[in-house]
Amino acid sequence: MTGSMPRSSMSWTCLLAVLALRCATAPGPLQPRALALQASGVEALGRGELDRAAGHFALALEFEPRLGEAENGLGLVAVRRGDRPRAEERFRAALALNEDLAEAHLNLAAALVHRDAEADALVEARAALAVDPGYADARLLTAELLLRLGRLDDARWELEKLCAAAPERADAHAASALVLARLGRTAAAEQEARRALAIDPQLPAAHRACAEILRRAGDLAGASRELDVVIASGAGAIDDRLAHATVAAARGLWAQAARELDTLAQAAPGRPEVHFAVAFVALARGDREAALRAADAALALRAQYPEARLVRADALSRLGRDAEMRRELERFLAQAPPAMAAERGRAERMLRARVSVLEIQ
C-alpha cells in the first residue's frame, strides 16, 4: 500500500474457511442438502477446482434459493477466473438474499477497489464491520481505503483498533507504519514496521512501509531497495512501480525513471498519475513534446488535475505557445487547492511575466 493508497492486502482465499460457517444466518431452516453442497463448494474452491466449486454452489442455490453464501461463492469463482464484473453481480445478488452477509460486503468492497470506486468500497467495508465488528480483514480494508481517500487520522484510528484486537497480524502493523509515516510520526512508524517484520520478514506491505519511511527521511537509495523487495516478491502493484520510478527521478536517474514510466504507461493506460509522472520526467529531460502529450493523456483521464495542468503550461511555455500557456495557467489557478500555495505563486508570476510581454508586443 503506497502513494496513493495500493490494492487491498486481503486475499480472496482467506474468506473460504468461514463461508460454510455462515450458512445458518438466513431466517428459517435451510435445506440440508444445500448446506452440504455449499460446504463441498468451499472445499473445492480451496483446492482451486473452479468448475467443481461452481457446480456445487449453483446446485446449492437450486436446492435453497435463499442461500446467499452460495451466490457469494460463485462470486469468488468469478474472481478467480478474472471475470470481475460477473463477480460484482454475484456479490450483489448474495447481499440481496442476505444483507447481513459480512463476507459478501467485503468481497463487493474488494471488487469495487479494483475499478477504483474507493468511496463505494468504503461503504461496503463499513457494512461488513457493522455486521461483524471483529472482522479483521474488513477493518484492514477500511483503513486502506481511508488512507487512499486521504483520511489519515480516520485510517489510524481503525488500525489502532485492529492492532489491539489482532496484534499477531503483520499486515495490520505494516499498514499502521505506512499511515504513521504519512502523518509524520517517524519514530512510531519505525516501531510498527519493526513489529511487522518481526512477525513476517518477507511481508511486502512491511517493506512498502519501510520505503515510505526512508523516502521521507531522504534516504532515496534505501527507499529504492525496499521497493525492489516489494516488486521482486510479485506483490508489487502499479503504485509500487510508480513509486520506484518516482524515487529514481528524485535521485536524478532520469533515463531509468523514463524507462520505468514508459513501461508503466503501457501496463496501466487508465492511470492519470502515471501519465503525469511521464510528463514530469519528459519535461525534466527537455522533451517538451512528449511532456505535452503525456500531460494531455493525464488530463483526458482526470480533468481536475492541477499538477498536470501546471506541467502542461510549463511545456507550452517552453514551446513558445504563449496564448495556450496563459489559458492553461488560468485553469490551473482555478483548480489548485490552497495546499499548492507555492505552485500557485509560481503560476501567477509566470502569468504576469507573459502578460507583460504580450502587452508590449
N, C-alpha and C positions, 0 to 999 in steps of 0.2 A: 504494500500500500504506500504510495508516494505521489508529490506534486499534486498535482491533483491527486485526489484520492485514488489508488489502484483498485482491481476487482476483488470481490469478496474472497476471503481465505477459507470460507466454508466449503467443504466438499459435499457434492451431491450424495455420495455414498454414506456419509455419516448419519443420514436420516434413516437408513434402512432398518437398523436394529429396533427402532421404535415404531415403525409403521404398523406392524402386526398388533402391537400392544394397544393401539388407539382404536381398534375396530369395534369396541363396545361402547363408543361415545354417542352413537345415534340413539334417539328415543325409541323404546320398544325393542323386543328381542330381534336380533338379526339372524338370518338364515345360516345355520351351522355350516352347511356346505360352502357358502360364500366365504365364511371366515377361514375355512381350511384352504380354499383356493387362494385367498389373499395372502395367507402365510406362505404358501408354496411360491407365489409370485415374488414375494420379498426375497426368499431364499435364492430363486433363480436369478433375480436381478443382482444379488450379491455375488453370484458366480459369474456374472457377465453374460448370462444366457438370455439375451434380449427378447428373441422371438418367443421362447418358452414363458418368460415373465409376462410379456404382453398377453399371451393366450390365457394364462391364469387370471390376470387382472380382468380381462374382458369377460371371461366366463363367470367370474365372481359377480360382476355387475349384472349379468343375466339372471343369476340366482337371487341377487339382492340389489335392486336399482338404487337403494338409498346409500350404498356403501361408498362414501366419499373417498375413503382411503384407497379404493381400487382406481378411481379416477386419478388420484394423486400418483399412484404407482405408474399408471400409463403416461403421466406427465414426465416422470423420471426416465422412463424408457425413451420418450421422445427426445429428452435432453441428451441421453447417451448416443442417440442416432444423429444428433446435430440439428434436429428439427425444432428450433426454439419457438417459432410461432405456434406450432401444434402443442408444444409443452405448455405454453402460457394458456392456451384454450383449455387444456386438461386441468390445470391447477384452478382455473376459474370455475370449471364445472365441479370440481371437488368442493370448492367453497360454497357453491350454490346448493350442494347437498348437505354440507355440514360447515357452517360458518365458524364453528369453534375448532376447526382442524388446524392446529398451530403449524404443523409441518407444511400444509398447503399454502398458508400465508407466507411462510418463509421461502418456500420454493418459488412462489409467484414473485416475491421481492427479488430473489436472485435472478429470475428471468427478466425482470424489469431493469435491473442493473445492466444486464448485457445489451440492452438497447438504450442505455444512457438516460433512463427515466428515473433519476435518483429520488425526486420528490415523491413520486408514486410508490417507489420501492420502500421508502421510509415509512409510509403509511402502512404497508403490508407487514414490514418487520415489527412495527409497534403493535399491530394487531396480533401477531404471533405472541408477543410478550404479554399482551392483555389476557390472552388465554392461559399462558404458562409463563409467569414471571421468572421461573427458574430455567428457562430455555436459553442455555448459554450461547448457542450458535445465533439465535435471534438477537441477543443483546450485542454480540460482537458485530453482526452486520449492521445493526442500528448505529453503533459507534462509528463504523467505517463510513456509513452514508452521511452521518453528521459531519465527519471530517471532510468528505468530498464537497459538502454544501457550505463549508467554511464555518460551521458552528462548533468551534474548537472547545469551548467551555462545556457545551452540552455533551460532546463526544467524550470529554474527560470524565464527566460525571457518570456516564454509562459504563465506562471502563473501570472506574473506581468500584462500582457495584460488582462488575464481572470478576475483577481480580480478587475481591473479597469472597465471592461465592465459589470461585474456581481457581485458587492460587496455583494449581498444578498445570494450568493451561499456558503454554509458552506463547501461543498466538495472542492471548489477551495481554500479556506483559509487553510483547512486541508492539502491538497496536498502541498501548499506553505510552511506550517510549516515543513513538512517532508523534503522537499528539503533544506530549510534553515538549519535544524538540520544537515543534511548530509554535508552541506557546512561549518559547524562550527559556524554559526551565531546564537548563542543560544538565545540571547535576542529577535531578530527579529522572530525566530521560536516560542518562547513562546507567543509573541504578536499575531501571526497568529493563533496559537492553541486556544488562548482565544477567538478570533473573531469567529472561527468555532464553539466552544462550546456555545458561547452566542446565536448563531443562532439556533443550534441544539445540545443540551446537550447529546443526545444519539448517535450521529453520530459515527459509528465505525472508520471511517478514522481519525477523530479528536483524538480519544483515541489511535489509532495506532501511530499518530504523537507524542502524549504525551509520549508514551512508548519509542520512539526513543530518545526524548529529555532527559528523565530521565536516560535511559541506558547510554547515552554519558556523563551524569553528574555523573555517578557512583551510582545512586540510583537504584540498581537492583531489590530490593523488590518493589519499586514503579513502575518500568517498568513492572514487572510481573503482578501487579494488573491491570494496564492499558490493558495489553494483555488479561487478564482474561475477562475484559469487552468486548473486541472485539470478543473473541471466544464465550462467552456466548450469544452474540447478534445473533449468527447464520451466521454472515457475515465473520467470520474468515476463511481465506484461508489457504492453506498449508503453505505459507510463514509465516503467523502469528503463527501457531502452531510450526513451526520450530524455529521462534524467541523465543517463550516461552520456548522451550526445551533448546535453547542455553543460555538463561538467567539463567535457572535452573543450567546448567553446570557451568556457571560463578560464581554462588553463592555456588558452591561446593555441590549441591544437585545431586550427580551423579546418584543415583538409580532412582530418579524421572526423570531426563533427559533421562536415558536409556529407561525407560518405555514409555515415550512420543515418543521417536525416533523410538522405535520398532513398535509402532502403526502407526507412520507416514510412515515408510518404507513399511509397508503393504498397506497403503492407496495410496501412491504415489511411486510405484516401479520405475517409469521412471525419478525420480528427482535425479540427481547425488549429489546435495548438501545435500540431506537428508542422503544418504549413507555415504558421507564424515563425516557428524556430528556423525553418528552412529560409524564410525571408530574412530573418535577422542575421544569420550566418552568411548568406549570399551578399547582403549589404556590407557586412564587415570585410568580406573578401573583394569587394569592389565590383561585384557582378550586379549592376543596377537593374538590368532587365529581368534577371532571374529573381531578384528580390521583389520586383513589382508583380511578377506572375504568381509567386508564392503568397504574397500578401493578398492578391485578388482571390486566390483559392481559399485562404482563411476567411476572408470577409464574405465570400459566397456561402460559406457554411455557417458563419456567425456574424450577422450584420452589426450587432452591438459588441464590437471587439476593439476598444480604443487603442490597445497596444499595436494591433495590426495596422490600424489607420495611421498611427504615428510613423511606423516603419514605411508604409506606403508613401506618406507625404515626404519622408526623407529621400526615398528612391526617386520620386518625381522631381524633387529639388535638384538632385544630382544629375538628372537627365535634362534639366533646364526647362521643364514643363511647369512654369510658374503658376499659371492660372489654375491648373488642376491641383497643384500643390496647395494653393490657398484654400480651395474648396475642401480638400481633404483635412487640412488643419482645422477648418471651421467645424467639420463633422467630428473630428477628434475632441475638440473643446466642448462640443455639445454632449459627448458621451463619457468623457473622462471623469471618474469619481474624485472626490476630494483627496483620497489617499494618493492620487497621482499628481500631487501639487508640483513637484519638481518637473515632471514631464509637461504639465500644463504651462508652467513658466517658460520652458524652452519653446513650446509651440507658439506661445504669444510673442516671444522675441523673434522667432522665425517669421511670423506673420507680419509683424511691424516692419521688420527689415525688408521683406519682399514688397510690402505695400509701398514703402517709400521709394524703392527702386522703380516700381511700376508707375508711380505718380510722376517721377522725373522723366521717364520715357514718354 
